[in-house]
Amino acid sequence: MKFSKILKVIAVLVAIAGLFAAAYFAVKKIMDRQEPEYFDDNDFFECDNDLEIIEVENEAPAEEEKPAPKKKAAKKDAE
């Protein structure tokens, strides 16, 4: 056998192995359903979660957003 023929055989075997690996990971990703991992906020932040509620009597009304004016369509010059 020539050296180039040996390299072609090795390349075919590597390509077949790549296809099997791709199929394996695709099936594994589709079939493997993991449960979501929930975290407790107290694990990350040092706080006592005792929030103080402050009532405000004279609160300013919230500003309503005005819709932006519609732009007029530009006239196209037919030349």
C-alpha positions as CSV (number, residue, x, y, z in Angstrom):
1,M,0.0,0.0,0.0
2,K,1.1,3.5,-0.7
3,F,1.4,6.1,2.0
4,S,-1.4,8.2,0.4
5,K,-3.8,5.2,0.5
6,I,-3.0,4.6,4.2
7,L,-3.8,8.3,4.9
8,K,-7.1,8.1,3.1
9,V,-8.1,5.0,5.1
10,I,-7.2,6.7,8.3
11,A,-9.1,9.9,7.2
12,V,-12.2,7.7,6.5
13,L,-12.0,6.1,9.9
14,V,-11.6,9.4,11.7
15,A,-14.6,10.8,9.7
16,I,-16.8,7.8,10.7
17,A,-15.7,8.2,14.4
18,G,-16.6,11.9,14.2
19,L,-20.1,11.0,12.9
20,F,-20.6,8.5,15.7
21,A,-19.5,11.1,18.3
22,A,-21.8,13.7,16.9
23,A,-24.7,11.3,16.9
24,Y,-23.9,10.3,20.5
25,F,-23.8,13.8,21.8
26,A,-27.0,14.8,19.9
27,V,-28.9,11.8,21.4
28,K,-27.5,12.5,24.8
29,K,-28.5,16.1,24.7
30,I,-32.0,15.3,23.5
31,M,-32.7,12.4,25.9
32,D,-31.0,13.8,29.0
33,R,-33.4,16.0,30.9
34,Q,-32.0,17.7,33.9
35,E,-34.0,19.1,36.7
36,P,-33.4,22.8,37.2
37,E,-31.2,23.6,40.2
38,Y,-32.8,26.1,42.5
39,F,-30.7,28.4,44.7
40,D,-31.6,30.1,47.9
41,D,-30.8,33.9,47.8
42,N,-29.5,33.7,51.3
43,D,-26.6,31.6,50.1
44,F,-25.3,34.5,48.0
45,F,-26.3,37.6,49.9
46,E,-25.8,38.3,53.6
47,C,-29.1,40.0,54.5
48,D,-31.8,39.4,57.1
49,N,-34.6,39.9,54.6
50,D,-36.4,42.3,57.1
51,L,-37.5,45.0,54.8
52,E,-38.9,48.2,56.2
53,I,-42.1,49.4,54.5
54,I,-42.5,53.2,54.2
55,E,-45.8,54.6,53.3
56,V,-45.8,57.9,51.4
57,E,-49.0,60.0,51.4
58,N,-48.1,62.9,49.1
59,E,-46.6,61.0,46.2
60,A,-46.4,62.7,42.8
61,P,-48.4,61.0,40.0
62,A,-46.4,58.9,37.7
63,E,-45.7,60.6,34.3
64,E,-47.3,59.0,31.4
65,E,-45.2,58.5,28.3
66,K,-46.4,60.4,25.3
67,P,-46.4,58.4,22.0
68,A,-43.8,59.6,19.6
69,P,-45.1,61.5,16.6
70,K,-45.4,59.5,13.5
71,K,-42.9,60.4,10.8
72,K,-44.3,61.3,7.4
73,A,-43.2,59.1,4.6
74,A,-40.6,60.8,2.4
75,K,-41.6,61.6,-1.1
76,K,-39.6,59.8,-3.7
77,D,-38.6,61.7,-6.8
78,A,-39.3,59.8,-9.9
79,E,-36.7,60.6,-12.4
